[in-house]
Each structure stands twice: as C-alpha cells, then as structure tokens.
Amino acid sequence: MAARGASTAAAAGAESASAAGADSAAVAALFVQQNGLMHSLWSIYVVATFAAAGLAASAHTLPAGVAAAATIGFWLFALGHMTLLRQALAMAEATRLDLGSAASDAEANGAAALPLTLAAMRRIRNPLWIALTVHLAIDLCVTAILWLAVFHPVGRG
C-alpha cells in the first residue's frame, strides 16, 4: 500500500513538473508571438511614414490644404498606431514577467526545458519610452517634410 502511495505521489510530481514545463513553453510561444506582432506594427508604421514623406518629396509644390489634410491623416494614424504599440509593449512586458515566473516554477520542479533560451527571453525588454520617443521623432520628421514641401517646394530655385 505504501509503495502504491509513493508511486502515485511520484506520478503527481512528474505531472506537475510536466505542466510547469508546458506553461514555460506556452508562455515562450506567446512571447515570440507578441514580438512578431511588434515587428508587424513597426513595419506598417514604416510604410505609412514613407508614404507620407514620399507625397511631399514627389510633388514640386504641395498646396497647404493637401499638406494639412496629409498632416491630420498622418497624425491620426500615428496616434492610433502609438496606442496599439503601447498595448503591444505592455503585453510583451507582462508576458516577459510571466515567462520568468513559469521558468522559475519549471526549474523548481526540475522540468526546465531550454534554460538558456528562457533566460535570454526574460532579459529581452523594449522600454516604452524608447519606442514612444522614436515614434514621436519620426512623426515630427514626416510633418516637417510635408510642410517643407509647402514653403520650400522642390525644384524651385
């Protein structure tokens, strides 16, 4: 009877360790997915900024009304994008913290799979202030390019 209880306890411990390892794997997969989302958001942003800057660069003269409409549209897009970026960064940070917790639980139960990978993922961090500073700097550059095309048209000497 004691042997049966010991084997049941061992099986429960193994199941618990396996579940902790699965949690690490699931959180790691979510972390990678969130980082992929972040790269997709930045890619869309690059296309929009080059399109707005290209509008100004391709015109010999850009009427103020067109520049105003492009500026308003661009800033609406930029502010919406910045909101999505902030949400993605918050999710990535929460996932990073959960990854540390899940990895610690897995290590405590002897089920740490890919410990170096998990440790590297826990160290990865994209601070919000850097992303927002870069975003705003690019937004201001695009705005300046649009309005320079109004006041200093390309091709006019």
C-alpha positions as CSV (number, residue, x, y, z in Angstrom):
1,M,0.0,0.0,0.0
2,A,2.9,2.4,0.9
3,A,4.5,1.6,-2.4
4,R,1.3,2.4,-4.3
5,G,1.0,5.8,-2.4
6,A,4.7,6.6,-3.3
7,S,4.2,5.8,-6.9
8,T,1.0,7.9,-7.0
9,A,2.9,10.8,-5.4
10,A,5.8,10.4,-7.9
11,A,3.3,10.4,-10.8
12,A,1.7,13.5,-9.4
13,G,5.1,15.2,-9.1
14,A,6.0,14.3,-12.6
15,E,2.7,15.5,-13.9
16,S,3.2,18.8,-12.0
17,A,6.7,19.2,-13.4
18,S,5.4,18.4,-16.9
19,A,2.6,21.0,-16.5
20,A,5.1,23.6,-15.4
21,G,7.3,22.9,-18.4
22,A,4.3,23.2,-20.7
23,D,3.5,26.5,-19.1
24,S,7.0,27.7,-19.9
25,A,6.7,26.6,-23.5
26,A,3.2,28.2,-23.8
27,V,4.4,31.5,-22.4
28,A,7.6,31.4,-24.5
29,A,5.4,30.9,-27.6
30,L,3.2,33.8,-26.6
31,F,6.3,35.9,-26.0
32,V,7.6,35.1,-29.5
33,Q,4.1,35.8,-31.0
34,Q,4.0,39.2,-29.2
35,N,7.4,40.1,-30.5
36,G,6.2,39.2,-34.0
37,L,3.2,41.5,-33.5
38,M,5.6,44.3,-32.5
39,H,7.6,43.9,-35.7
40,S,4.5,43.8,-37.8
41,L,3.3,47.1,-36.1
42,W,6.6,48.8,-36.9
43,S,6.5,47.5,-40.5
44,I,3.1,49.0,-41.1
45,Y,4.3,52.3,-39.5
46,V,7.4,52.4,-41.8
47,V,5.2,52.0,-44.8
48,A,2.9,54.9,-43.7
49,T,5.7,57.2,-42.8
50,F,7.5,56.7,-46.2
51,A,4.2,57.1,-48.0
52,A,3.6,60.5,-46.2
53,A,7.1,61.7,-46.8
54,G,7.0,60.4,-50.4
55,L,3.9,62.5,-51.0
56,A,5.9,65.6,-50.1
57,A,9.1,64.6,-51.9
58,S,7.3,63.7,-55.2
59,A,5.5,67.0,-55.5
60,H,7.2,70.1,-57.0
61,T,4.7,72.1,-55.0
62,L,2.4,70.9,-52.3
63,P,-0.7,73.1,-51.6
64,A,-1.2,74.0,-48.0
65,G,-4.6,72.3,-48.0
66,V,-3.1,69.0,-49.2
67,A,-0.3,69.3,-46.6
68,A,-2.9,70.0,-43.9
69,A,-5.0,67.0,-44.8
70,A,-2.0,64.8,-45.1
71,T,-0.7,66.0,-41.7
72,I,-4.0,65.4,-40.0
73,G,-4.4,62.0,-41.5
74,F,-0.9,61.0,-40.7
75,W,-1.1,62.2,-37.1
76,L,-4.5,60.3,-36.6
77,F,-2.8,57.2,-38.0
78,A,0.3,57.8,-35.8
79,L,-1.6,58.3,-32.6
80,G,-3.7,55.2,-33.3
81,H,-0.6,53.3,-34.1
82,M,1.1,54.6,-30.9
83,T,-1.8,53.3,-28.9
84,L,-1.5,49.8,-30.5
85,L,2.3,49.9,-29.9
86,R,1.8,50.8,-26.2
87,Q,-0.6,47.9,-25.8
88,A,1.7,45.5,-27.6
89,L,4.6,46.7,-25.4
90,A,2.5,46.3,-22.2
91,M,1.5,42.7,-23.3
92,A,5.2,41.9,-24.1
93,E,6.3,43.1,-20.7
94,A,3.5,41.1,-18.9
95,T,4.4,38.0,-21.0
96,R,8.1,38.5,-20.2
97,L,7.3,38.6,-16.5
98,D,5.1,35.5,-16.8
99,L,7.8,33.8,-18.7
100,G,10.2,34.4,-15.7
101,S,7.6,33.0,-13.3
102,A,6.8,30.0,-15.4
103,A,10.5,29.3,-16.0
104,S,11.2,29.6,-12.2
105,D,8.3,27.2,-11.5
106,A,9.6,24.7,-14.1
107,E,13.2,25.0,-12.7
108,A,11.9,24.4,-9.1
109,N,10.1,21.3,-10.3
110,G,13.1,20.0,-12.3
111,A,11.4,20.5,-15.7
112,A,13.4,23.4,-17.1
113,A,13.5,23.0,-20.8
114,L,15.7,25.3,-22.8
115,P,17.0,27.2,-19.8
116,L,19.4,29.4,-21.8
117,T,16.6,30.4,-24.2
118,L,14.2,31.1,-21.4
119,A,16.8,33.2,-19.6
120,A,17.5,35.2,-22.8
121,M,13.8,35.8,-23.4
122,R,13.4,37.1,-19.8
123,R,16.2,39.6,-20.4
124,I,14.7,41.0,-23.6
125,R,12.9,44.2,-23.0
126,N,11.6,47.0,-25.2
127,P,11.1,50.0,-22.9
128,L,8.0,52.1,-23.7
129,W,9.9,55.4,-23.5
130,I,12.3,54.4,-26.3
131,A,9.5,53.3,-28.6
132,L,7.5,56.4,-28.0
133,T,10.5,58.7,-28.4
134,V,11.4,57.1,-31.7
135,H,7.8,57.2,-32.8
136,L,7.4,60.9,-32.0
137,A,10.7,61.8,-33.6
138,I,9.7,60.1,-36.8
139,D,6.3,61.7,-36.7
140,L,7.8,65.2,-36.4
141,C,10.2,64.5,-39.2
142,V,7.4,63.4,-41.5
143,T,5.4,66.5,-40.5
144,A,8.4,68.7,-41.2
145,I,8.9,67.1,-44.7
146,L,5.2,67.7,-45.5
147,W,5.3,71.4,-44.6
148,L,8.8,72.0,-46.1
149,A,7.2,70.9,-49.4
150,V,4.7,73.8,-49.0
151,F,7.1,76.5,-48.0
152,H,10.2,75.4,-49.9
153,P,9.0,73.5,-53.0
154,V,11.4,71.1,-54.6
155,G,12.7,72.2,-58.0
156,R,12.0,75.9,-57.5
157,G,15.2,77.9,-57.3
